[in-house]
Amino acid sequence: MVSKNQIKLITSLQQKKYRNANKLFFAEGVKGIEELLESNLELEHLYTTQNNFDTVSKEKKTIISENDLKKISALATPNSCLAIFKMPEEKLIIENGLILVLDSIRDPGNLGTILRLCDWFGIQQVLCSKETVDLFNPKAVQATMGSIARVNLNYIDLNKFLQQTKLPIYGTFMDGENIYKSHLPQDGIIIMGNEANGISEELEKLVQNRITIPRFGDIQKTESLNVATATAIVLSEFRKG
């Protein structure tokens, strides 16, 4: 059974200010939780409707009813489990290899998917503007499917960082050089912009190499790609070299 105080705490974690105040976040779903349990993240408590997760101690696991799960879940159709984890401390920035920079990404699903893509393509470092959506937003956590524990993400002053870096800076624009014809390095910075407005004018001034994903459709009426979809294509091309 879940107490009223536990319900109050867990539901409060849907808001950033309470996540930061308690240094806690939650994940839902067997697959995502299993991946997080295998990481170096510290489990605070696990709530499940089934007698599973045998590796979790009895002290940190509570078997609850589906009705109680509905009370604490952020999903319209709750999964079978919800786990609370302690938020990790931000790690030092890794300034080598490929670094992905996210300029004011607002949709948590996009952020989570992008982090999953970085995990897939071996991008160890993601740098976000302070206006980018919180990584520990439940929808972002859900979309990462466990990758949240394997990719280093920092929220920083992007303008300041880009001014001092020695790595080449690439930015995605509608009028850039065709990415399929570009020589792409294995060390560099790739900037992906806001869903509606693209890369900000402030950061655009610091971009040294403008690239684009060309349209091939005959009508060519599509204005832009979803930022997560575009990130997948860009990372694939950079990895192909």
Backbone as CSV, one residue per row, in Angstrom:
resi,resn,N_x,N_y,N_z,CA_x,CA_y,CA_z,C_x,C_y,C_z
1,MET,0.831,-1.198,0.000,0.000,0.000,0.000,0.870,1.254,0.000
2,VAL,0.406,2.300,-0.648,1.137,3.562,-0.702,0.453,4.563,0.238
3,SER,1.225,5.167,1.118,0.647,6.127,2.065,0.351,7.450,1.367
4,LYS,-0.448,8.289,2.031,-0.781,9.603,1.477,0.467,10.461,1.302
5,ASN,1.384,10.370,2.251,2.626,11.146,2.153,3.494,10.689,0.986
6,GLN,3.513,9.372,0.762,4.275,8.844,-0.375,3.654,9.290,-1.695
7,ILE,2.327,9.233,-1.770,1.628,9.689,-2.981,1.916,11.160,-3.237
8,LYS,1.889,11.940,-2.176,2.153,13.383,-2.295,3.569,13.643,-2.803
9,LEU,4.543,12.913,-2.259,5.939,13.082,-2.687,6.117,12.680,-4.143
10,ILE,5.619,11.499,-4.494,5.840,10.975,-5.844,5.176,11.867,-6.895
11,THR,3.930,12.270,-6.653,3.248,13.117,-7.637,3.904,14.500,-7.727
12,SER,4.503,14.963,-6.616,5.187,16.265,-6.660,6.405,16.222,-7.564
13,LEU,6.970,15.028,-7.763,8.174,14.889,-8.586,7.892,15.075,-10.073
14,GLN,6.632,15.266,-10.414,6.307,15.607,-11.795,6.681,17.055,-12.091
15,GLN,6.963,17.822,-11.040,7.349,19.228,-11.207,8.835,19.407,-10.911
16,LYS,9.481,20.195,-11.738,10.930,20.395,-11.648,11.364,20.922,-10.285
17,LYS,10.636,21.875,-9.719,11.073,22.486,-8.459,11.104,21.472,-7.320
18,TYR,10.188,20.511,-7.344,10.173,19.492,-6.299,11.210,18.408,-6.562
19,ARG,11.473,18.129,-7.836,12.566,17.189,-8.144,13.882,17.756,-7.638
20,ASN,14.117,19.029,-7.908,15.362,19.657,-7.470,15.450,19.768,-5.958
21,ALA,14.321,20.070,-5.318,14.308,20.232,-3.859,14.603,18.906,-3.157
22,ASN,14.057,17.806,-3.702,14.234,16.489,-3.079,15.396,15.695,-3.669
23,LYS,15.957,16.199,-4.777,17.041,15.499,-5.479,16.615,14.086,-5.883
24,LEU,15.350,13.987,-6.324,14.791,12.702,-6.722,14.068,12.828,-8.062
25,PHE,13.985,11.719,-8.807,13.171,11.647,-10.020,12.625,10.236,-10.119
26,PHE,11.643,10.023,-10.987,11.117,8.666,-11.107,11.065,8.200,-12.551
27,ALA,11.065,6.878,-12.684,10.979,6.226,-13.993,9.865,5.196,-13.931
28,GLU,9.254,4.935,-15.100,8.178,3.956,-15.164,8.459,2.941,-16.269
29,GLY,7.980,1.709,-16.049,8.150,0.662,-17.053,9.276,-0.293,-16.710
30,VAL,9.036,-1.582,-16.929,9.997,-2.625,-16.557,11.346,-2.436,-17.249
31,LYS,11.336,-2.250,-18.578,12.592,-2.163,-19.349,13.454,-0.993,-18.885
32,GLY,12.851,0.203,-18.793,13.616,1.372,-18.380,14.144,1.248,-16.971
33,ILE,13.324,0.735,-16.063,13.748,0.591,-14.669,14.863,-0.439,-14.553
34,GLU,14.749,-1.534,-15.285,15.807,-2.557,-15.246,17.144,-1.970,-15.679
35,GLU,17.127,-1.141,-16.724,18.375,-0.536,-17.198,18.956,0.407,-16.150
36,LEU,18.082,1.161,-15.480,18.560,2.091,-14.456,19.085,1.351,-13.233
37,LEU,18.472,0.220,-12.895,18.937,-0.581,-11.761,20.323,-1.160,-12.020
38,GLU,20.649,-1.383,-13.291,21.957,-1.933,-13.648,23.030,-0.846,-13.760
39,SER,22.604,0.411,-13.642,23.544,1.537,-13.750,24.071,1.908,-12.365
40,ASN,24.802,3.020,-12.324,25.330,3.477,-11.034,24.378,4.434,-10.309
41,LEU,23.149,4.571,-10.810,22.159,5.399,-10.131,21.674,4.693,-8.866
42,GLU,21.378,5.474,-7.840,20.946,4.893,-6.567,19.428,4.862,-6.462
43,LEU,18.892,3.663,-6.234,17.452,3.488,-6.083,16.992,3.988,-4.723
44,GLU,15.952,4.797,-4.725,15.336,5.245,-3.476,14.237,4.262,-3.077
45,HIS,13.332,3.966,-4.007,12.283,2.974,-3.727,11.599,2.546,-5.021
46,LEU,11.127,1.305,-5.010,10.449,0.712,-6.163,9.034,0.305,-5.778
47,TYR,8.083,0.694,-6.623,6.683,0.298,-6.430,6.274,-0.531,-7.637
48,THR,5.745,-1.725,-7.393,5.386,-2.613,-8.498,4.112,-3.386,-8.184
49,THR,3.368,-3.693,-9.218,2.123,-4.462,-9.036,2.380,-5.963,-9.138
50,GLN,3.623,-6.319,-9.459,3.961,-7.734,-9.618,5.121,-8.092,-8.694
51,ASN,5.249,-9.338,-8.399,6.340,-9.792,-7.530,7.582,-10.065,-8.384
52,ASN,8.135,-8.994,-8.934,9.315,-9.112,-9.804,10.476,-8.306,-9.217
53,PHE,11.487,-8.034,-10.012,12.687,-7.303,-9.575,13.302,-7.987,-8.346
54,ASP,13.704,-9.238,-8.525,14.236,-10.032,-7.416,15.529,-9.470,-6.835
55,THR,16.253,-8.673,-7.614,17.531,-8.139,-7.122,17.342,-6.963,-6.169
56,VAL,16.136,-6.419,-6.102,15.859,-5.283,-5.209,15.477,-5.806,-3.832
57,SER,16.095,-5.249,-2.798,15.826,-5.702,-1.426,14.387,-5.396,-1.016
58,LYS,13.882,-6.149,-0.048,12.515,-5.972,0.444,12.312,-4.582,1.041
59,GLU,13.383,-4.028,1.614,13.289,-2.705,2.235,13.041,-1.602,1.209
60,LYS,13.450,-1.849,-0.030,13.327,-0.816,-1.063,12.273,-1.163,-2.112
61,LYS,11.437,-2.156,-1.818,10.421,-2.573,-2.789,9.071,-2.726,-2.101
62,THR,8.042,-2.157,-2.716,6.684,-2.295,-2.206,5.778,-2.793,-3.318
63,ILE,5.072,-3.884,-3.045,4.104,-4.398,-4.015,2.770,-3.688,-3.773
64,ILE,2.248,-3.058,-4.805,1.047,-2.234,-4.668,-0.037,-2.694,-5.651
65,SER,-1.225,-2.172,-5.465,-2.335,-2.489,-6.352,-2.280,-1.613,-7.601
66,GLU,-2.977,-2.029,-8.635,-3.048,-1.226,-9.854,-3.709,0.120,-9.572
67,ASN,-4.655,0.137,-8.646,-5.328,1.379,-8.283,-4.353,2.369,-7.645
68,ASP,-3.465,1.859,-6.769,-2.459,2.720,-6.153,-1.444,3.207,-7.191
69,LEU,-1.124,2.343,-8.154,-0.178,2.749,-9.205,-0.749,3.905,-10.017
70,LYS,-2.047,3.869,-10.270,-2.694,4.952,-11.012,-2.569,6.280,-10.279
71,LYS,-2.558,6.226,-8.946,-2.481,7.447,-8.138,-1.110,8.122,-8.231
72,ILE,-0.072,7.334,-8.475,1.284,7.895,-8.483,1.877,8.019,-9.884
73,SER,1.265,7.364,-10.866,1.828,7.351,-12.227,1.590,8.673,-12.954
74,ALA,2.524,9.011,-13.845,2.369,10.188,-14.708,1.817,9.791,-16.067
75,LEU,1.578,8.493,-16.265,1.101,7.996,-17.544,-0.421,7.883,-17.562
76,ALA,-1.019,8.137,-18.724,-2.467,7.981,-18.866,-2.855,6.520,-18.677
77,THR,-2.013,5.612,-19.186,-2.195,4.181,-18.969,-0.954,3.668,-18.247
78,PRO,-1.001,3.579,-16.923,0.189,3.204,-16.146,0.753,1.846,-16.524
79,ASN,2.058,1.726,-16.425,2.736,0.460,-16.617,2.583,-0.340,-15.326
80,SER,3.392,-1.338,-15.123,3.252,-2.177,-13.926,4.147,-1.751,-12.774
81,CYS,4.974,-0.727,-12.990,5.928,-0.360,-11.940,6.400,1.088,-12.073
82,LEU,6.855,1.611,-10.950,7.412,2.964,-10.881,8.546,2.943,-9.870
83,ALA,9.678,3.523,-10.238,10.836,3.536,-9.338,11.348,4.955,-9.143
84,ILE,11.684,5.273,-7.917,12.252,6.581,-7.586,13.764,6.424,-7.438
85,PHE,14.499,7.301,-8.084,15.957,7.280,-8.009,16.488,8.620,-7.513
86,LYS,17.662,8.582,-6.928,18.321,9.818,-6.522,18.954,10.461,-7.753
87,MET,18.796,11.769,-7.874,19.396,12.469,-9.010,20.918,12.452,-8.883
88,PRO,21.619,12.087,-9.952,23.088,12.071,-9.884,23.660,13.495,-9.945
89,GLU,24.851,13.641,-9.432,25.551,14.917,-9.540,26.017,15.106,-10.982
90,GLU,26.032,16.360,-11.457,26.556,16.620,-12.801,28.041,16.295,-12.849
91,LYS,28.443,15.625,-13.925,29.844,15.257,-14.087,30.594,16.351,-14.845
92,LEU,31.912,16.272,-14.805,32.731,17.214,-15.560,32.484,17.036,-17.052
93,ILE,32.574,18.124,-17.796,32.348,18.075,-19.239,33.502,17.343,-19.928
94,ILE,33.147,16.419,-20.807,34.133,15.671,-21.584,34.317,16.407,-22.913
95,GLU,35.424,17.100,-23.070,35.613,17.936,-24.263,36.506,17.240,-25.286
96,ASN,36.018,16.112,-25.780,36.698,15.431,-26.891,35.692,14.576,-27.632
97,GLY,36.090,14.087,-28.809,35.167,13.331,-29.634,34.056,14.227,-30.165
98,LEU,32.894,13.659,-30.390,31.737,14.436,-30.845,30.913,14.869,-29.644
99,ILE,30.552,16.138,-29.613,29.716,16.699,-28.549,28.446,17.228,-29.183
100,LEU,27.315,16.854,-28.632,26.035,17.353,-29.127,25.576,18.511,-28.249
101,VAL,25.230,19.621,-28.881,24.734,20.805,-28.170,23.266,21.009,-28.512
102,LEU,22.437,21.165,-27.498,20.998,21.363,-27.696,20.608,22.761,-27.257
103,ASP,20.129,23.538,-28.210,19.784,24.937,-27.970,18.273,25.086,-27.787
104,SER,17.839,25.143,-26.529,16.428,25.406,-26.182,15.453,24.358,-26.719
105,ILE,15.812,23.083,-26.573,14.868,22.003,-26.904,13.787,22.012,-25.821
106,ARG,12.527,22.089,-26.222,11.446,22.274,-25.250,10.604,21.025,-25.011
107,ASP,10.578,20.099,-25.954,9.721,18.933,-25.805,10.470,17.816,-25.081
108,PRO,9.955,17.340,-23.928,10.667,16.297,-23.174,10.825,14.998,-23.945
109,GLY,9.846,14.670,-24.790,9.961,13.465,-25.603,11.112,13.565,-26.582
110,ASN,11.290,14.747,-27.177,12.421,14.960,-28.085,13.746,14.815,-27.349
111,LEU,13.840,15.422,-26.160,15.087,15.350,-25.399,15.421,13.907,-25.046
112,GLY,14.425,13.162,-24.566,14.669,11.776,-24.203,15.091,10.936,-25.392
113,THR,14.435,11.143,-26.527,14.780,10.400,-27.744,16.182,10.748,-28.213
114,ILE,16.537,12.022,-28.146,17.877,12.455,-28.551,18.938,11.818,-27.659
115,LEU,18.664,11.726,-26.364,19.637,11.090,-25.460,19.799,9.613,-25.809
116,ARG,18.703,8.970,-26.159,18.757,7.565,-26.575,19.594,7.420,-27.842
117,LEU,19.432,8.362,-28.767,20.223,8.347,-29.998,21.713,8.529,-29.704
118,CYS,22.025,9.420,-28.777,23.428,9.635,-28.405,24.027,8.354,-27.831
119,ASP,23.260,7.657,-27.024,23.699,6.379,-26.468,23.980,5.391,-27.598
120,TRP,23.092,5.349,-28.584,23.230,4.430,-29.719,24.471,4.750,-30.557
121,PHE,24.692,6.036,-30.813,25.802,6.436,-31.688,27.094,6.730,-30.924
122,GLY,27.115,6.429,-29.635,28.342,6.575,-28.863,28.749,8.012,-28.588
123,ILE,27.767,8.914,-28.480,28.058,10.302,-28.109,28.039,10.379,-26.598
124,GLN,29.170,10.629,-25.977,29.263,10.598,-24.522,28.805,11.891,-23.855
125,GLN,28.894,13.009,-24.585,28.631,14.302,-23.969,27.540,15.082,-24.695
126,VAL,26.536,15.529,-23.930,25.482,16.411,-24.440,25.484,17.669,-23.576
127,LEU,25.485,18.826,-24.234,25.452,20.109,-23.533,24.159,20.825,-23.886
128,CYS,23.434,21.265,-22.877,22.134,21.905,-23.087,22.136,23.345,-22.605
129,SER,21.406,24.186,-23.333,21.168,25.535,-22.836,20.301,25.425,-21.590
130,LYS,20.349,26.444,-20.755,19.559,26.409,-19.524,18.072,26.526,-19.799
131,GLU,17.708,26.869,-21.045,16.298,26.948,-21.438,15.768,25.597,-21.929
132,THR,16.665,24.629,-22.104,16.247,23.306,-22.557,15.469,22.595,-21.450
133,VAL,14.475,21.803,-21.837,13.630,21.092,-20.879,14.473,20.213,-19.949
134,ASP,13.976,20.025,-18.732,14.683,19.260,-17.714,14.779,17.781,-18.104
135,LEU,15.983,17.236,-18.023,16.218,15.830,-18.359,15.399,14.889,-17.478
136,PHE,15.112,15.303,-16.245,14.422,14.426,-15.302,12.901,14.588,-15.341
137,ASN,12.407,15.344,-16.323,10.981,15.381,-16.584,10.526,13.940,-16.864
138,PRO,9.409,13.473,-16.263,8.993,12.076,-16.453,8.897,11.632,-17.909
139,LYS,8.429,12.524,-18.802,8.314,12.167,-20.214,9.689,12.015,-20.857
140,ALA,10.642,12.827,-20.434,12.008,12.712,-20.956,12.650,11.417,-20.472
141,VAL,12.494,11.135,-19.180,13.040,9.899,-18.605,12.468,8.690,-19.330
142,GLN,11.160,8.711,-19.565,10.481,7.603,-20.244,11.070,7.392,-21.638
143,ALA,11.319,8.478,-22.344,11.814,8.384,-23.725,13.272,7.934,-23.799
144,THR,14.051,8.157,-22.750,15.457,7.724,-22.782,15.593,6.214,-22.679
145,MET,14.605,5.549,-22.091,14.637,4.087,-21.930,15.941,3.606,-21.282
146,GLY,16.411,4.328,-20.275,17.610,3.917,-19.546,18.876,4.615,-19.966
147,SER,18.880,5.270,-21.116,20.096,5.939,-21.603,20.492,7.123,-20.727
148,ILE,19.574,7.582,-19.907,19.845,8.690,-18.997,21.049,8.395,-18.099
149,ALA,21.314,7.113,-17.877,22.412,6.715,-16.993,23.741,6.546,-17.721
150,ARG,23.710,6.601,-19.054,24.927,6.299,-19.813,25.479,7.462,-20.624
151,VAL,24.761,8.564,-20.674,25.218,9.734,-21.431,25.383,10.902,-20.465
152,ASN,26.510,11.585,-20.562,26.792,12.719,-19.676,26.104,13.976,-20.209
153,LEU,25.192,14.544,-19.449,24.455,15.735,-19.888,24.639,16.861,-18.887
154,ASN,24.975,18.047,-19.397,25.167,19.227,-18.552,24.359,20.402,-19.073
155,TYR,23.836,21.202,-18.148,23.162,22.458,-18.495,24.141,23.588,-18.216
156,ILE,24.488,24.338,-19.270,25.541,25.354,-19.126,25.197,26.610,-19.937
157,ASP,26.055,27.608,-19.819,25.998,28.800,-20.662,26.664,28.420,-21.990
158,LEU,25.866,28.108,-22.992,26.411,27.618,-24.259,27.269,28.656,-24.964
159,ASN,26.854,29.903,-24.915,27.596,30.973,-25.576,29.023,31.043,-25.033
160,LYS,29.145,30.991,-23.730,30.465,31.054,-23.082,31.317,29.841,-23.464
161,PHE,30.710,28.663,-23.462,31.451,27.440,-23.792,31.926,27.449,-25.238
162,LEU,31.042,27.807,-26.155,31.388,27.775,-27.573,32.441,28.812,-27.935
163,GLN,32.504,29.885,-27.182,33.510,30.919,-27.449,34.917,30.442,-27.103
164,GLN,35.017,29.525,-26.145,36.356,29.103,-25.702,36.815,27.759,-26.259
165,THR,35.890,26.977,-26.845,36.281,25.651,-27.307,37.207,25.707,-28.519
166,LYS,38.057,24.714,-28.639,38.964,24.612,-29.783,38.437,23.627,-30.828
167,LEU,37.324,22.992,-30.520,36.736,22.030,-31.462,35.969,22.755,-32.564
168,PRO,35.922,22.198,-33.766,35.128,22.810,-34.848,33.639,22.751,-34.503
169,ILE,32.907,23.815,-34.839,31.495,23.920,-34.486,30.631,23.802,-35.739
170,TYR,29.718,22.830,-35.720,28.777,22.606,-36.813,27.374,22.952,-36.338
171,GLY,26.609,23.604,-37.208,25.237,23.940,-36.880,24.304,23.513,-37.994
172,THR,23.086,23.125,-37.642,22.111,22.680,-38.642,21.186,23.825,-39.034
173,PHE,21.144,24.107,-40.343,20.332,25.201,-40.882,19.673,24.747,-42.175
174,MET,18.628,25.439,-42.579,17.956,25.122,-43.838,18.830,25.469,-45.041
175,ASP,19.726,26.459,-44.880,20.538,26.910,-46.022,21.990,26.445,-45.938
176,GLY,22.245,25.392,-45.164,23.617,24.919,-45.009,24.097,24.053,-46.153
177,GLU,25.323,23.572,-46.050,25.904,22.666,-47.045,25.256,21.288,-46.905
178,ASN,25.007,20.652,-48.008,24.419,19.313,-48.033,25.246,18.360,-47.172
179,ILE,24.637,17.816,-46.118,25.378,16.963,-45.183,25.908,15.705,-45.857
180,TYR,25.218,15.239,-46.916,25.631,14.016,-47.599,26.861,14.235,-48.487
181,LYS,27.207,15.508,-48.699,28.380,15.829,-49.510,29.474,16.503,-48.690
182,SER,29.271,16.574,-47.378,30.218,17.265,-46.497,31.253,16.303,-45.922
183,HIS,32.457,16.828,-45.715,33.488,16.060,-45.012,33.281,16.319,-43.528
184,LEU,32.927,15.283,-42.783,32.562,15.450,-41.376,33.615,14.804,-40.478
185,PRO,34.102,15.529,-39.479,35.168,15.024,-38.599,34.633,14.093,-37.511
186,GLN,35.524,13.403,-36.847,35.153,12.553,-35.710,35.270,13.299,-34.392
187,ASP,35.808,14.498,-34.444,35.884,15.359,-33.257,35.263,16.698,-33.615
188,GLY,34.277,17.112,-32.854,33.635,18.387,-33.148,32.364,18.571,-32.341
189,ILE,31.752,19.725,-32.537,30.525,20.076,-31.831,29.403,20.227,-32.849
190,ILE,28.270,19.598,-32.554,27.097,19.662,-33.424,25.980,20.359,-32.659
191,ILE,25.459,21.451,-33.211,24.369,22.173,-32.542,23.041,21.854,-33.216
192,MET,22.067,21.443,-32.408,20.697,21.248,-32.864,19.832,22.315,-32.185
193,GLY,18.984,22.968,-32.985,18.234,24.106,-32.469,16.836,23.785,-31.982
194,ASN,16.194,24.806,-31.470,14.829,24.736,-30.961,13.851,24.234,-32.018
195,GLU,12.820,23.495,-31.571,11.857,22.881,-32.486,11.201,23.894,-33.428
196,ALA,10.894,25.087,-32.924,10.170,26.076,-33.736,11.087,27.100,-34.384
197,ASN,12.148,27.491,-33.675,12.966,28.624,-34.132,14.382,28.271,-34.561
198,GLY,14.772,27.027,-34.412,16.122,26.649,-34.804,17.176,27.170,-33.839
199,ILE,18.378,27.334,-34.331,19.492,27.817,-33.511,19.350,29.318,-33.291
200,SER,19.566,29.758,-32.060,19.425,31.170,-31.721,20.464,32.019,-32.450
201,GLU,20.147,33.289,-32.648,21.066,34.210,-33.338,22.396,34.308,-32.596
202,GLU,22.336,34.260,-31.279,23.542,34.371,-30.455,24.518,33.238,-30.749
203,LEU,24.003,32.028,-30.847,24.870,30.880,-31.117,25.204,30.754,-32.603
204,GLU,24.299,31.217,-33.454,24.541,31.143,-34.899,25.825,31.869,-35.280
205,LYS,26.127,32.956,-34.594,27.333,33.738,-34.880,28.614,32.939,-34.621
206,LEU,28.513,31.903,-33.787,29.692,31.117,-33.414,29.863,29.858,-34.249
207,VAL,28.871,29.581,-35.102,28.932,28.386,-35.954,29.929,28.598,-37.086
208,GLN,30.843,27.660,-37.254,31.865,27.755,-38.304,31.472,26.976,-39.565
209,ASN,30.626,25.971,-39.389,30.251,25.116,-40.514,28.733,24.909,-40.499
210,ARG,28.062,25.415,-41.540,26.604,25.289,-41.641,26.260,24.079,-42.497
211,ILE,25.458,23.168,-41.946,25.078,21.959,-42.677,23.549,21.835,-42.722
212,THR,23.067,21.062,-43.689,21.624,20.862,-43.799,21.332,19.453,-44.299
213,ILE,20.150,18.970,-43.985,19.647,17.711,-44.534,18.733,18.099,-45.698
214,PRO,19.125,17.838,-46.925,18.336,18.295,-48.075,17.022,17.528,-48.216
215,ARG,16.040,18.181,-48.805,14.767,17.526,-49.118,14.867,16.871,-50.499
216,PHE,14.252,15.697,-50.633,14.281,14.985,-51.906,12.902,14.836,-52.531
217,GLY,11.855,15.188,-51.785,10.506,15.060,-52.322,10.281,15.980,-53.506
218,ASP,9.457,15.557,-54.459,9.198,16.349,-55.669,8.512,17.677,-55.353
219,ILE,7.572,17.665,-54.406,6.821,18.883,-54.105,7.611,19.814,-53.188
220,GLN,8.366,19.239,-52.246,9.223,19.985,-51.327,8.454,21.071,-50.565
221,LYS,7.350,20.687,-49.966,6.557,21.609,-49.162,6.819,21.472,-47.661
222,THR,7.463,20.362,-47.248,7.736,20.149,-45.837,8.726,21.197,-45.337
223,GLU,8.342,21.912,-44.279,9.174,23.014,-43.799,10.409,22.532,-43.050
224,SER,10.251,21.481,-42.232,11.392,21.025,-41.442,11.157,19.622,-40.929
225,LEU,12.226,19.008,-40.392,12.134,17.701,-39.767,11.980,17.868,-38.266
226,ASN,11.357,16.894,-37.629,11.363,16.845,-36.169,12.816,16.827,-35.700
227,VAL,13.127,17.535,-34.620,14.517,17.692,-34.196,15.155,16.355,-33.816
228,ALA,14.397,15.437,-33.247,14.962,14.135,-32.907,15.275,13.334,-34.172
229,THR,14.381,13.401,-35.156,14.612,12.727,-36.437,15.844,13.309,-37.123
230,ALA,15.946,14.632,-37.121,17.104,15.298,-37.732,18.391,14.909,-37.018
231,THR,18.331,14.807,-35.701,19.518,14.420,-34.929,19.983,13.024,-35.309
232,ALA,19.037,12.118,-35.500,19.388,10.745,-35.891,20.153,10.732,-37.215
233,ILE,19.675,11.516,-38.185,20.330,11.564,-39.502,21.713,12.192,-39.385
234,VAL,21.787,13.295,-38.651,23.069,14.015,-38.505,24.114,13.150,-37.813
235,LEU,23.735,12.507,-36.718,24.694,11.660,-36.006,25.149,10.479,-36.851
236,SER,24.222,9.920,-37.615,24.561,8.812,-38.502,25.594,9.235,-39.543
237,GLU,25.391,10.416,-40.122,26.341,10.915,-41.139,27.698,11.237,-40.533
238,PHE,27.719,11.797,-39.331,29.003,12.087,-38.686,29.749,10.793,-38.361
239,ARG,29.011,9.779,-37.929,29.657,8.513,-37.608,30.166,7.806,-38.877
240,LYS,29.462,8.039,-39.978,29.903,7.454,-41.253,31.136,8.156,-41.760
241,GLY,31.260,9.466,-41.382,32.442,10.222,-41.766,32.379,10.702,-43.192
